[in-house]
Amino acid sequence: MSSTLSSRVTAGLGVLGVLLLCVGSYDGLFLAPADRFMGDIQRIMYVHVPCAWATMVCFSVSLVGAIGWVVDLGVKAKRAGVGAERRWGWDDSLESSIEVGVMFGALLCVQGMIWAKPTWGVYWTWDPRLTTVAVMELMFVAVLALRSFVDEPVRRATWSSVATLVAYINVPLVYFSVRWWSSLHQVQSSTESVDPAIRIPLGINSLAILFISIGLMGLRTRLAALNREALLAGDDAGAAAGGAS
Amino acid sequence: MKSKKLFLVIAIAVAVSGVGWVAFGNLGENLVYYWTPSELHDHGDKAQGAIVRLGGMVKTGSIVPGDPLTFTVTDGTAEVKVLTTEIPPAMFREGIGVVVEGTVDSNGTFESKRLMVKHDNSYKAPTGGKMPDQKEMFGTLADDDAANAGKTPVAAGTP
């Protein structure tokens, strides 16, 4: 019951996010001024920056899922008191958040390349920010690949939790890459370096894409839970059938 | 169960030490995307021949149009003269940050094979009603193929 309610709430947030994205993008494309040097190409930041934040949020959710699974596994080993439903919830949300994060990460790279060609003069260069983002994206894709190779649910959850803990190193690396190393990519903007008229659509779209990512994660988590329940039920049925024969 | 836990502990230790190593170790010095003009001078003869990247500001008044286009890259203390036959991106102008990829000759002149313009983190509306020329901006996309098509045989002929 509660899972249906929460998936309705997250789906509602997702719809709200789509509406907000329309409002923010209208503001960003037609009302906000273009950058004094870059011109209209700057407007891609209204989706590029929100996608970057959404990617970070999704991967952070997967970190929480990974830690939750590992901790509950440890607790269970000591005193078998943790409910199975909560334990599996960590793994369901890990699966969904990595998938949604990888999707936003791919969008992020494509948007960045479209912006980079007219601004920098190249689609891609092995700049620290671009390199760390590419490594981060590939490592989370690798976690998804790992999941698809492991059929046994408990082992799959444990392995992908550990892989997620390792892959998550990339998230702070991506964030600080522009500060630690000299890069072509600009450092994070501040409120002083961005005009208020440009900040408004950026803020609206950031909220919009955050809501959309929550909506997608909510729906995908429900799907993961249904898949996993079917898999566990199938295992039980298989075991029962095996025991009977 | 015990080996599983050990595996987890080792994985977490690897993750934490990985971040620490990158954050506080020397890795930063080995992961250099570009050199500043001062760093390029520090490397002296060693910088010659190999393909390197140089980053800095385009010195005011140093741009000499033509083929090759020449300009000076500065970091405030040292300067390097750069020449390029490439069409610069529309954002290229005096005082902007650039990263050039190419080789240094024995005179210390940097021959750029690739010119990239760095945009800073400021996003401001134009003042005085002047807007950037969009046609010129997107012109770089169209010109690129034509320019590269003409250049490829030259580049192939000079190793």
Interface residues (C-beta under 8 A of the other chain):
Chain A: P33 A34 D35 R36 F37 M38 G39 D40 I41 Q42 M45 V70 L73 G74 A77 K117 P118 T119 W120 G121 V122 T125 W126 D127 P128 T158 V162 L165 V166 Y168 I169 P172 L173 F176 W180 W181 S182 S183 L184 Q186 V187 Q188 S189 S190 S193 V194 D195 A197 I198
Chain B: M1 K4 K5 F7 L8 A11 I12 V14 A15 G18 V19 V22 A23 G28 L31 V32 Y33 Y34 T36 G55 P88 P89 A90 M91 V99 R114 L115 M116 V117 K118 H119 D120 N121 S122 Y123 K124 A125 P126 T127 K130 M131 P132 D133 Q134 M137 F138 T140 L141
